[in-house]
Amino acid sequence: MKKYLFIFVTLALVLSQTGCTTTKKIPTANHADYNFNSTLWMQTSAEYAANSIQTYQTASRNLPLLLADKHHSASLEQTSSFEDLPAAIILDIDETVLDNSRYQAKLVLEGNSWSPTSWDKWIALKQAGAIPGVVNFIHFAQKKQVKIFYVTNRACNKRADNPHPCPQKQETIDNLKSIGIEEVSPDNVLFKHDILTQNSAQNWTSEKKSRREYLAKKYHLIMLFGDNLGDFIAGVSKNISNEFRMEITYKNRYRWGYQWYMLTNPTYGSWLNTLKKPRTDYFKSY
């Protein structure tokens, strides 16, 4: 009887200690929520680098043709009176110019999800690298006297230890310069709800249409670059079906690889937000 009592007590102690111990969440390759494979692919695969380099080299070859074409605009918002305007190119920043995979990797390793706090800390570090091929392309375009604009959904947020109304903007500019990009200033980096850009409109939300319209008044927009469909087309980031996003993508197929250039980003984006749960319903198997 004592023997069985001893075993019972010992087992109870082991179970109680196991239940009270806080264990760190360990991400696995099969856990989709942790972006394990997506982030690993972006950081280690030669295929990812090749795809990005290919995108920007194709754009470099097409740039002279687009500079000579005064009758077409890359922006759906720009429909007339642009023939005599100076040429400009719009690039998104995150995962189009700057590589934030180190931020994503930290989330994976710590078992966390994106948050405004952790994202703001990452911006302050100014340590994002360059997307392969982008710096050479920007230098090439600048030598052709093309104005470069960076339209991003990074936002201004005050910090308790910084009196500046938008420290994130200067930090982003510093980061862009650190990867070798020249001629970057508050005037050509357009944030969401941008309080520093002269005459900026109050409706500069995450929908980038209003910022394209703003630039279209002064420049002939000849190329657009991004990692999200909303970097090219308005109204495709929420309250819309995946089928319609596909339809409008194919409808504009003649623009891809000529006026429009999509960078690969499997880690986040509006494509995921437009899918209803359970997302496993979207899988096509056999």
N, C-alpha and C positions, 0 to 999 in steps of 0.2 A: 504493500500500500504506500509506504514511504517513497519507494522507488518511483511509482507512478505520479505521486504528488510532486516529487522533485522535477520530473520531466515536464509536467504541466506548468509549474511555476516558471521554469527556464524558458519554455516556449512562449509563455505570455509576456515575459520580459523582452524577448527578442522581437516579438511582433509589435509591442508598444514602442520600442526604441526605433524600429523601422518606420512606423507610422508618424513619429514626431520629427524625424529627420527631414530637413529641407534639402532636396537634391536639385542640382542645376539641370535645367532642361538641355538635353543633348540633341542638337539637330542631326538629322540623318538625310541621306540622299533621297529617301522616299517620302520625306515630309515636305509637301509642296509649299506650305505656309512659310517655310524658312528661306525660300529662294536659294536653296543649296546649289542645285545644278546650274541655275541661271547665272548666279554670281561667279561660280567656279569657272564656267565657260567664258565669261567676259574677261576674267583675269588670267586665264591660262591657255586658251585655245588660239592657235595660229589662225584658225578659220575666222574668228571674230576680228582679229587685226586685219586680215586680208580683205574681209568684207568692207571694213571702214575705209581702208586705203583705196580699194576699188571705187567706192562711192565718190571720194574726193578727187581721185584722178580722172574719173569720168566727167565730173563737173568742170575740172580744169580744161579738158579738151573741148567741152561745149561752150565755155565762157566766151570765146571770141565770136562764135555764131550768134549768141544771144545779145552781145554788145552791138552787133551789126543789125539786129532785128529791132526796129523802132516801132513796130506795129502790134506787138503782143506783150502782155504783162504776165508775170508769174502769179500775181495776186488776183483772186476772183473778185476782190473789192475794187480793183482798178480797171475801169472799163473804157475810159476816154481821156483825152487831153494829157497824155503822158509822153508823147513822142519826143518832145524837146527837153524833157527833164533829165537831170544827171542820173546815171545808173546806180542802183543800190542792191545789195543782197541782204536778206534777213536770215539769221541763224538763231535757233533756240540755243540755250546754253547747256543744260544738264543732259548728259549722255549724247549730246550733239557736238559740243566743243569741249566741255569738261567731263572727265571720267570720275564718277563718284562711287565706283565699285568698292573702294576701301570702306566707305560708310556702310554700304550694303553688307560687306563681309563682316563688319563688327556686329551688325544686327544678327546675322546668321550665327556667329560664334557665341553670342551671348543669349540667343534665343529670344530676341526682342523684335518688336515691330517699329515701323517708322513713327516718329513723334515730332512735333514742332520743336521741342526742347533739344532733343539729340541732333536734329537737322540744323538748328541754329548754331550749336556748338561746332558741328562739322564745317559750316560755312566760315566761322570765325578762324578756324585753323588755316584756311587758304591753302590746302594741301591736295586739292583735286588735280589729277594729271590731265594730259591732253588725249583726246580721242585720236587714234592713229590716222594720220593724213591731213588733219584739219589745219594745222599751223602752216604747212607748206601751201595749202590751197588759199588760205587767207592772205598770205604774203603775195602769192601770184595775183590774186584779185586786186590787192592794193596797188601793185605795180601797174595794173591796167587802169588805175584811177577810179576804181569802183568803191563806193562808200559801203562800209560794213556796219550793220546794226544787229544787236543782240537783244532779242525779244524773249524774255524769260518770265516764268511764273514764280520766281523767287520774290519774296515780299519784304517790305520794310517793317521791322519790329523794334521798338525801343528796348534798351537794356538798362538795368538799374545802375550798372557800373560805367555807362557810356552816355554822355549827354547828346551825342549826335542823333538826329531824327531817323537816320537810316544807315547804321554802321554796316549792314549787310551789303549795301551797294558798293561801298568803297572796298570792302573785303573781296567782293566778286571781281571788281576791276583789278585789284592787286593779284588775285589768283590768275586771271587771264593774262596779265603781264608776265607772271612768273613762268608760264609755259612758252613764252616767246612771242606773244601777240602784241603788236604795236598799235598805236593810235586808238587806244581805248579810253573813253572818258564818260562822265555821267550823262552826256548828251546822246551817246550811241548805245547805251545799255538801258533798256526800257523794262523796268520792273512792273509787276502787278501792283495796282494802287500806288503808282510811282509819285511820290511827293516832291521829288527833286528835279524832275525833268520840266523844263520851262513849258508853260501852257498845257501841261498834261491834263487829260480829262479825268473826271471823277469815276467814269464808268470803265476804267481799265481793270477789268476783272480777270479771272483766269481764262476767259474767252478772249483770244488774241485778235479777233476781228477788228476791234476798235483801234488797236495799235497799228495794224496794217493799214487801216484807213488813214490814220494820222500821218504815217510815213508816205503814203501814196500821194499826198497833196504836194510833196516837194521832190519826190524821187520816182524814177521809173524802176519798179521792182522787177528784176530780171530772174532772180533765183530765190527759192525758199528751201531751208534745211531744218529738219527736226527729227524727233524720235516718236512723235505722237501725231495722229491724224489731225488733231486740232491745230497743229502748227501750219496747216495748209488750208483746211476747210473749217468753216464756222458751224457750230451746232452739232458736233459729232462726239461730244465728250460725256454727255449724260442724257437721260430720258430718251434714249434712242435704241433701236434694236441692232443686234450684231449683223443681221441680214442687210439692213439699210446701210450700215457702215461699209459692208462689202460692196454693195451696189454702187455707192457713190465713189468708192475707190476705183472700181473698174470703169465707171463713167469718165473718169479723168485719167485714164490709162496713158494717153498720149503725153501727159505732162511729166510722168515719173521717169526719172533718169535723164531729163532734159531741163525743164524748169524747176521741178521738184525732186528733192533727194531725201529719202527716208533712211535714218540710221537705225541699226538694230538695237532694241532694248527689251529683253525678255523679263526684266525684274519688276517693272511697275508700269503703269500708264492707264489711260482712260479705257483702253480695250478691256481691261480687267473689270473696271467699274461698271461697264455696260452689261456685263454678264450677270444674269440673275442666279440666285442660289436655289438649289444645289448646282454648282458649276460642273459637277460630274455629268450632268445631263447633256452637256455640249460635246462630250467625247463621242467620236465615231469609231466603233469597234466592229468586230465581226463574230 
